Amino acid sequence: MADPILIIGAGINGLVAAADLAARGHKVRVLERGPTPGGAVRTEELTLPGFRHDVAAMNLSMFAGSAFMAKHGEEMAKHGMDFVPIDRPFAQAMEPGDYIGVSTDVEETLATFASEADKTTWRDLMQAFPARVGTIGGLLGTPMRRGALAKFLWKTWRGLGTAESLETARFLMTSPRDWLEDTFEDPRLRTALSTWGMHLDFAPDIAGGAIFPYLEAMGGQAMGMVIGKGGADAATKALVSMIEAHGGTVECNCEVEEILHAGGKVTGLRLAGETIKASTVFAGLAPKHLLRLIGRSGDARFDTGMKKFRHAPGTMMLHLALDGPVPWKAQELGKFAYVHVGRSIDTAARTYAQARAGLLPDTPLLVVGQPSVFDPTRAPDGKQTLWVQARVVPAEIAGDAKAEITATTWDEAKEPMTERILSLIEEQAPGLRGRILGAKAVSPLDLEAENPNLVGGDQICGSHHLTQNFLFRPLRGFADGSTPIKGLNMIGAACWPGAGTGAGSGFFAAETIK
Ligand SMILES: Cc1cc2nc3c(=O)[nH]c(=O)nc-3n(C[C@H](O)[C@H](O)[C@H](O)COP(=O)(O)OP(=O)(O)OC[C@H]3O[C@@H](n4cnc5c(N)ncnc54)[C@H](O)[C@@H]3O)c2cc1C
């Protein structure tokens, strides 16, 4: 009998790859170092019993819209995959009491805009969205292999013509601020949309980031958002169940310590006290860890590229158990899945520069997730869970941009940063502190300690800046997930098409195995 296909890491890419392969009759074993599967897609009672918090990812829209779900959605539903649809995906809280909110009801969205010209532009963008998203979605769904890419480019050029194809290429290189300034006149609206760049590694002035505000604005308007019923781990549990139903295994507390190879071919994996033979391995690891496990690949350029792979600044998470809803000054904000707290595009740009310089930002941009408003199963009756991200923070602290926090280690800085975050939310929601029943702060280094792929708390496992995206993710010549070692494939957020729950790299890799 053939050796099983071994998959390192039970992150969403590893699980998706395993589920697709197992469903097609392959024998698979997923090996996970942590005590539970899921990686960044887990849900746990982090604060108090009965309060289920998404440890990392909360928004499962990318997973719901993934190629994997298009193929296996029906079977996943049988394994318990259940989404909660949300019709008010996001809002931006600016001057206290003022906000812009995107709802699937376009009139409701437009009622929060100040400019008549922007309302017209928004409608025009919506009209063009279905055609345009086909092209952009097609690109994100194309493996970076010569044949597939050539087919995509040919199809795009045939469909759009030269001028429109070049305009699309230009848009893909544009920064959030440039696109937003060219498109909208109200600075509030520009701010509200630019925030989506900050979810990744695209501060307002970084080339290549415009696509994210665009996709999230139009996607949010057209489709809203989805979260997992009971927690983001609904996806993880359904994937594990599907893998096991097809005879595969997901083995936790199994850290892979070495990837064995000889003569340019993978031969197996070494775990503590055990060696497993294999001729096909999928590794869902951050490049520096992949290199650590390989030793030398035999290709010096590959090894240097893995070593020099760039990570983005970190994230700090704050999970709260609340005695009731957030007392937003603008009460409507209580109806949105994400409330972004950040007053201007310039503040976001400054925050990014501060984090890159090693400074704790004076005004981090906050993503305040309110999952239990839409899914009451996540908290006891009448109570709420709150999921807060501070974007972006440095992994190594050189100082404080506000010159208030003297700590230079995260163990010491976590508490004062928590207070800074709470104060920023309280400006928008006076009295929040009085509703807190339990809290868990997670520093960027805590994130990394739990999942080594989140290097320095980098939630996207590697910057998506243009020089490390598309054909350059994770490295030129290896954007199809191949490595110099035959039989060893890279998957995970560090690989094209990058971070998020869409699990594109896991699915692409699985589909290469017939
Ligand atoms: C705080 C945070 C919030 C996020 N929010 C969202 C969101 O709302 N929506 C969204 O779409 N995306 C979000 N993301 C991004 C998204 O969750 C990730 O990009 C994605 O889940 C990464 O999946 P992955 O397959 O690369 O594996 P990972 O999630 O990185 O998992 C890798 C797994 O490999 C294991 N592992 C590592 N080394 C070894 C080893 N040597 N042996 C065995 N196992 C090993 C790890 O323990 C881990 O379980 C968020 C990420 C973070 C961190």
The ligand as an ORCA input file, in Angstrom:
! r2SCAN-3c Opt
* xyz 0 1
  C      -5.466     37.170     15.169
  C      -5.857     36.743     13.779
  C      -7.072     37.131     13.250
  C      -7.431     36.765     11.959
  N      -8.668     37.105     11.482
  C      -9.074     36.608     10.288
  C     -10.428     36.731      9.879
  O     -11.272     37.237     10.613
  N     -10.766     36.233      8.653
  C      -9.857     35.614      7.840
  O     -10.216     35.179      6.729
  N      -8.570     35.447      8.238
  C      -8.177     35.911      9.435
  N      -6.895     35.702      9.868
  C      -5.948     35.029      8.969
  C      -6.223     33.538      8.864
  O      -6.800     33.056     10.035
  C      -4.925     32.798      8.586
  O      -4.268     33.381      7.470
  C      -5.150     31.327      8.287
  O      -6.047     30.730      9.180
  C      -3.804     30.627      8.302
  O      -3.969     29.287      7.980
  P      -2.725     28.324      7.702
  O      -3.277     27.166      6.973
  O      -1.619     29.076      7.088
  O      -2.276     27.763      9.093
  P      -2.116     28.291     10.574
  O      -3.408     28.799     11.073
  O      -0.927     29.156     10.709
  O      -1.862     26.927     11.310
  C      -0.664     26.228     11.162
  C      -0.677     25.069     12.125
  O       0.579     24.386     11.997
  C       0.983     23.973     13.277
  N       2.429     23.750     13.255
  C       3.403     24.683     13.164
  N       4.613     24.096     13.198
  C       4.392     22.759     13.282
  C       5.247     21.628     13.349
  N       6.584     21.733     13.325
  N       4.683     20.390     13.449
  C       3.333     20.253     13.465
  N       2.481     21.309     13.419
  C       3.008     22.530     13.323
  C       0.568     25.123     14.167
  O       0.471     24.726     15.506
  C      -0.794     25.506     13.567
  O      -1.846     24.810     14.170
  C      -6.535     36.015     11.171
  C      -5.323     35.590     11.707
  C      -4.995     35.928     13.010
  C      -3.715     35.416     13.603
*
